[in-house]
């Protein structure tokens, strides 16, 4: 649901609205940030969307519309000012309680994650290219869980029939695109990093050591720290950024590891951001990211488990933007990598260390200095900001864009098994920042996206 209300600004504002030249939607009195433009994806039945690229793959979409395309947002240096790349997640899913047990349901198990090239203008998001993510042999990867006992057991729409696991399945959440047109994505099941060619074909999947993912229809390399295997279910890698020289990727865990156990992980304030060297295909650094205290960040929804990282952006060689959020409150911080401890291969990567890094909520020792954080913008103080902001793209030194994940607008199902949504839309908002990001010269794009 969208926050805030729309008010007429003046006669000129009214005229602009009529011609759909979206005016500024709101301003943060505290930060001076302002929404310059807002763009919305129009309704598109999910079957019609997917079957156009993967014919006859969805027979019944249960009245579910295309959604969750804002799981991440990318704007590259060679993209036109009004062009973006977006990414769906694993597809429509839910939890249904049966005999006191929560079961993960997939009402459209045939759904396949996809990368979208979109343009924005006149208040609308328009899809200009759809790239389904496929295996080495060209088959859909699907969004189904990979491994029994390690992932949630998938059920059909009724929550009664078990569905098969799929080692190819991806819960895609983070996206970057190289200047050559290839893609890197991160996902939550492994958690894993994947290299894709420009057609969407998976070339290689990098997973934590020891998870034993077998029978995938693409190459799998156990190249990530073993301790990442303790990721919380559905809370693997959510953020991905690429350095301006395209030599390094930065991967963020959405939530703290369940290290040593679920109780510790659910209450922890520590998660991790990794650096991955593309040339050597190795992790070269690991940093501690410390969440704000949940009671101060979002007093209305103050459970520590609500705190998440959902997006990253690289703005200088040692500087990242980090989107920290709950489903209702979102802030973007600048973090300095050079001032933090590289804990890769240290005792903090050893699951036998006690107390574990995730247990140190009262403070961190000198050998685990966390990333320093500087607030760039509190998005929740702006009008018309959707819930579940998950994507951030840098437009220029003072302009960013953000996107939301609308969860396919899943609501209740009627007697015919059809979705009755709440009307939550996929949205891109362009935001003018009150101060410079102090980007390196190669970090941004040459022109600013203005309201169109």
C-alpha positions in Angstrom: 0.0 0.0 0.0 1.2 3.5 -0.7 1.9 5.9 2.1 0.6 9.4 2.3 -2.0 11.3 0.2 -1.7 13.3 -2.9 -2.5 17.0 -2.7 -2.8 19.6 -5.5 0.2 21.8 -5.5 -1.0 24.6 -7.7 -2.7 25.2 -11.0 0.5 24.4 -12.9 0.8 21.2 -10.9 -2.7 20.2 -11.8 -2.0 20.8 -15.5 1.2 18.8 -15.3 -0.8 15.9 -13.7 -3.3 16.0 -16.4 -0.7 15.5 -19.1 1.0 12.9 -16.8 4.3 14.7 -16.4 4.6 13.4 -12.9 5.4 16.3 -10.4 7.4 15.9 -7.2 5.3 13.7 -4.8 6.8 14.7 -1.5 9.7 16.0 0.5 11.4 15.1 3.7 11.6 18.1 6.0 14.4 16.4 7.9 16.6 15.5 4.9 15.4 17.8 2.1 15.0 14.8 -0.2 12.2 14.9 -2.7 10.4 12.5 -5.0 10.7 13.9 -8.5 8.8 11.3 -10.4 6.7 8.2 -9.9 6.1 5.4 -12.5 3.7 2.4 -12.2 3.5 -0.9 -14.0 0.1 -1.5 -15.6 -1.8 -4.7 -15.0 -0.5 -7.6 -17.1 -1.8 -11.2 -16.5 1.0 -13.5 -15.5 0.2 -16.2 -18.1 0.2 -13.7 -21.0 3.5 -12.3 -19.8 5.4 -15.6 -19.5 3.7 -17.5 -22.3 4.9 -14.8 -24.8 8.5 -16.0 -24.2 7.9 -19.5 -22.9 4.9 -20.7 -24.9 2.2 -22.7 -23.0 4.3 -22.7 -19.8 1.5 -21.4 -17.6 -2.0 -22.8 -18.2 -3.7 -21.1 -15.3 -2.4 -18.0 -13.6 -5.2 -17.9 -11.1 -5.8 -14.2 -11.9 -2.4 -13.3 -10.7 -0.7 -10.4 -12.4 2.9 -9.9 -13.2 4.6 -8.6 -10.1 7.7 -8.4 -7.9 9.7 -6.9 -10.8 11.2 -4.5 -8.3 13.2 -7.1 -6.5 16.1 -5.2 -7.8 16.8 -2.2 -10.0 19.8 -1.5 -12.2 20.8 1.6 -14.3 24.1 1.3 -16.1 26.5 3.9 -17.5 25.4 3.2 -21.1 21.7 3.1 -20.4 19.5 6.0 -21.6 18.2 8.2 -18.8 14.7 6.6 -18.8 16.0 3.0 -19.1 16.2 0.5 -16.2 16.8 -3.3 -15.7 14.6 -5.1 -13.2 14.3 -8.6 -11.8 11.5 -10.8 -10.6 11.9 -13.1 -7.6 10.9 -16.8 -7.5 7.2 -16.1 -8.2 3.9 -16.1 -6.3 4.0 -18.0 -3.1 2.5 -18.1 0.4 2.2 -19.8 3.7 -0.8 -21.9 4.6 -1.2 -23.5 8.0 -2.2 -27.2 8.0 -2.5 -29.0 11.3 -0.6 -26.3 13.0 2.3 -26.4 10.4 3.1 -23.6 8.0 3.4 -24.9 4.5 5.0 -23.0 1.6 2.7 -22.9 -1.3 3.4 -22.2 -4.9 0.1 -21.5 -6.8 1.9 -21.2 -10.1 4.9 -23.6 -9.8 5.6 -23.1 -13.5 6.6 -19.5 -13.0 10.1 -18.7 -14.2 12.2 -15.8 -12.9 13.0 -13.1 -15.5 15.1 -10.0 -16.2 13.2 -7.1 -17.6 14.4 -4.1 -19.5 12.0 -1.2 -19.0 11.5 2.4 -19.9 9.7 5.0 -17.8 7.7 8.0 -18.9 4.2 9.6 -18.6 3.8 7.9 -15.2 4.2 4.4 -16.5 6.7 1.5 -16.5 6.8 -0.1 -19.9 8.5 -3.5 -20.6 10.6 -3.4 -23.7 12.5 -6.6 -23.3 11.9 -9.8 -21.3 14.8 -12.3 -20.7 13.7 -15.5 -19.0 16.5 -17.1 -16.9 17.3 -20.5 -18.3 19.6 -23.5 -17.7 22.6 -24.5 -19.9 20.2 -26.5 -22.1 17.8 -23.6 -22.4 15.1 -24.9 -20.0 13.4 -22.6 -17.4 15.2 -22.6 -14.1 11.8 -22.0 -12.2 11.6 -20.6 -8.8 11.2 -23.9 -6.9 13.4 -24.8 -3.9 16.5 -26.8 -4.5 17.1 -29.4 -1.7 15.0 -31.5 0.6 15.6 -30.8 4.3 17.7 -27.7 3.5 14.9 -25.7 1.9 11.2 -25.4 2.7 9.1 -28.3 1.2 7.1 -26.8 -1.6 3.3 -27.5 -1.8 0.7 -26.9 -4.5 -2.1 -24.3 -4.3 -4.1 -26.5 -1.9 -1.2 -26.9 0.6 -1.9 -30.7 0.5 0.2 -32.0 -2.4 4.0 -31.8 -2.2 5.8 -30.5 -5.3 9.2 -31.7 -6.5 12.4 -29.9 -5.6 14.4 -28.5 -8.5 18.2 -28.1 -8.2 18.0 -25.4 -10.9 15.5 -23.3 -9.0 16.3 -19.7 -8.1 14.9 -17.2 -5.7 16.5 -14.3 -7.6 16.8 -11.0 -5.7 19.8 -8.9 -6.9 21.0 -7.8 -10.4 23.8 -6.0 -12.1 24.6 -5.8 -15.9 28.0 -5.4 -17.4 28.9 -3.0 -20.2 29.2 -6.1 -22.5 25.5 -6.9 -21.7 26.0 -10.0 -19.5 24.4 -10.3 -16.1 25.2 -11.3 -12.5 22.5 -12.1 -10.1 22.2 -13.3 -6.5 19.5 -15.4 -5.0 18.4 -16.7 -1.6 18.2 -20.5 -1.7 22.0 -21.2 -1.8 22.6 -18.5 -1.0 24.4 -18.1 -4.4 25.8 -15.9 -7.0 25.2 -16.6 -10.7 26.9 -15.6 -13.9 24.5 -15.2 -16.9 25.1 -14.4 -20.5 23.1 -11.7 -22.2 20.4 -14.2 -23.3 19.7 -15.1 -19.6 21.5 -18.5 -19.8 23.1 -19.5 -16.5 26.8 -20.0 -17.1 27.9 -20.8 -13.5 26.5 -20.8 -10.0 28.7 -20.1 -7.0 27.5 -21.6 -3.7 28.8 -22.1 -0.2 31.2 -24.9 0.4 29.6 -28.1 1.6 26.0 -27.6 0.5 26.3 -30.4 -2.1 24.0 -29.1 -4.8 23.8 -31.9 -7.4 22.1 -32.5 -10.7 21.8 -28.8 -11.7 21.7 -28.2 -15.5 24.7 -25.7 -15.3 28.1 -25.6 -13.7 28.1 -25.3 -9.9 31.2 -24.2 -7.9 31.5 -24.3 -4.1 33.4 -21.0 -4.0 31.7 -19.2 -1.1 32.5 -19.4 2.7 31.0 -22.5 4.3 29.4 -20.5 7.1 27.0 -19.0 4.6 25.3 -22.4 4.6 23.7 -21.2 7.9 21.6 -18.6 6.1 18.1 -18.3 7.3 15.5 -19.8 5.0 14.3 -17.2 2.5 16.9 -14.8 3.7 20.0 -15.5 1.6 21.7 -13.0 -0.7 19.4 -10.0 -1.4 21.8 -7.2 -2.4 24.3 -7.1 -5.2 26.6 -4.3 -6.5 29.4 -4.1 -9.0 32.5 -1.9 -8.8 32.8 0.8 -11.5 35.8 -1.1 -13.1 33.7 -4.3 -13.2 36.3 -6.2 -11.3 34.5 -6.8 -8.0 31.0 -7.8 -7.0 29.6 -7.0 -3.5 27.0 -9.5 -2.1 24.8 -8.8 0.9 23.0 -11.3 3.1 19.5 -10.1 3.7 19.5 -11.2 7.4 21.9 -12.5 10.1 23.0 -16.1 9.8 21.4 -18.7 12.1 24.8 -19.0 13.8 24.9 -21.0 16.0 21.1 -21.4 16.0 17.8 -19.9 14.9 17.2 -18.1 18.2 20.5 -16.3 18.0 20.0 -15.4 14.3 16.5 -14.1 14.8 17.6 -11.6 17.5 21.0 -10.7 15.9 22.0 -7.2 14.7 24.9 -8.5 12.5 24.8 -9.5 8.9 27.6 -9.8 6.3 28.7 -8.2 3.0 31.2 -10.0 0.8 33.5 -8.9 -2.0 33.9 -11.3 -4.9 36.8 -11.0 -7.4 35.4 -11.7 -10.9 38.8 -12.7 -12.5 39.8 -15.3 -9.9 36.2 -16.3 -9.0 37.1 -16.0 -5.3 35.7 -14.2 -2.3 38.4 -11.6 -1.3 36.7 -9.9 1.7 33.9 -10.2 4.2 32.6 -7.3 6.3 30.2 -7.0 9.2 27.1 -4.8 8.7 25.4 -3.9 11.9 21.7 -3.1 11.7 20.1 -0.2 13.6 18.3 -1.2 16.8 14.9 -2.3 15.6 13.0 -0.4 18.2 14.5 2.8 17.0 14.4 2.0 13.3 10.8 1.0 13.2 9.0 1.3 16.6 5.7 0.0 15.2 7.2 -3.2 14.0 10.1 -3.6 16.4 11.0 -7.3 16.2 14.8 -7.6 15.4 13.9 -10.2 12.8 12.2 -7.6 10.6 15.5 -5.8 9.9 16.9 -6.6 6.4 19.4 -5.5 3.7 17.7 -5.4 0.3 19.9 -3.6 -2.1 23.5 -2.4 -2.7 25.0 0.2 -5.1 28.7 1.0 -5.6 29.5 4.7 -5.7 33.3 4.7 -5.2 36.1 2.1 -4.9 35.5 1.7 -1.2 32.0 3.1 -0.8 28.6 1.4 -1.1 25.1 2.5 -0.6 23.1 0.0 1.5 19.3 -0.2 1.6 18.4 -1.2 5.2 14.7 -1.8 5.8 11.7 -3.4 7.4 8.7 -3.9 5.2 7.4 -0.5 6.3 10.5 1.7 6.9 13.5 2.0 4.5 16.7 4.0 4.9 19.8 4.3 2.6 23.2 4.4 4.2 26.6 5.1 2.9 29.3 2.6 4.2 33.1 2.8 4.1 34.8 -0.5 3.3 38.3 0.7 4.0 37.5 1.5 7.6 36.0 -1.9 8.5 37.7 -5.2 9.4 38.0 -7.9 6.7 36.9 -11.0 8.6 37.2 -13.4 5.8 38.8 -16.6 7.0 39.0 -15.4 10.6 37.5 -17.0 13.7 34.2 -15.3 12.8 33.9 -17.7 9.8 34.4 -20.7 12.1 31.0 -22.1 13.2 32.7 -23.4 16.3 33.5 -19.9 17.6 31.7 -19.0 20.8 30.1 -16.6 21.2 29.4 -16.3 17.5 29.5 -13.0 15.7 25.7 -13.1 15.4 25.4 -13.3 19.2 27.4 -10.0 19.9 24.5 -7.6 20.1 26.0 -5.5 22.9 29.1 -4.6 20.8 31.8 -6.0 18.5 35.5 -6.6 19.3 38.4 -4.9 17.6 38.9 -7.8 15.2 35.3 -7.5 13.8 34.9 -3.7 13.3 31.7 -3.1 11.5 31.1 -0.9 8.5 30.6 2.7 9.4 27.2 4.1 8.4 26.2 7.5 7.3 22.5 8.2 6.6 21.9 9.4 3.0 18.1 9.4 3.0 15.2 8.1 5.2 12.8 7.0 2.5 10.0 6.5 4.9 9.8 10.2 5.5 8.8 10.9 1.9 5.2 10.8 0.7 3.8 8.1 -1.5 6.6 5.6 -0.8 5.4 2.0 -1.2 6.1 -0.7 1.3 8.8 -3.3 0.7 11.4 -1.1 -1.1 13.9 -3.6 -2.5 15.7 -1.9 -5.4 18.1 1.0 -5.6 19.8 2.4 -8.7 22.1 5.4 -8.9 21.2 7.9 -11.6 23.7 10.6 -10.9 25.5 12.3 -8.0 22.3 13.7 -6.5 19.6 11.4 -8.0 18.6 7.8 -7.2 15.7 5.6 -8.2 14.0 3.0 -5.9 11.6 0.2 -6.6 9.3 -2.0 -4.6 8.4 -5.7 -4.4 4.6 -6.0 -4.5 4.6 -9.8 -3.9 2.6 -10.2 -7.1 -0.2 -8.4 -5.3 -1.2 -11.7 -3.6 -4.3 -11.4 -1.6 -7.1 -13.9 -0.7 -8.3 -16.5 -3.1 -12.0 -16.8 -4.0 -14.0 -20.0 -4.4 -12.7 -20.5 -7.9 -9.1 -20.4 -6.7 -8.5 -17.0 -8.2 -6.4 -14.3 -6.6 -8.2 -11.2 -5.3 -5.4 -8.7 -5.0 -5.2 -5.5 -2.9 -4.2 -3.3 -5.8 -0.6 -2.9 -4.8 1.5 -1.9 -7.8 5.1 -2.2 -8.9 6.5 1.3 -8.7 9.7 3.1 -9.6 10.3 6.4 -7.8 13.0 8.9 -8.8 14.4 10.8 -5.8 16.4 14.0 -5.6 18.9 13.9 -2.8 19.7 16.9 -0.6 23.4 16.5 -0.9 26.0 15.0 -3.3 26.8 11.3 -3.0 30.5 12.2 -3.6 30.7 9.6 -6.3 33.9 8.8 -8.2 33.9 10.1 -11.7 33.3 6.7 -13.3 30.4 5.7 -10.9 27.5 7.5 -12.4 25.8 8.1 -15.8 26.2 11.1 -17.9 22.7 12.5 -17.8 20.0 12.9 -15.1 16.6 11.3 -15.3 14.0 14.0 -15.1 10.3 13.7 -14.6 8.8 12.5 -17.9 
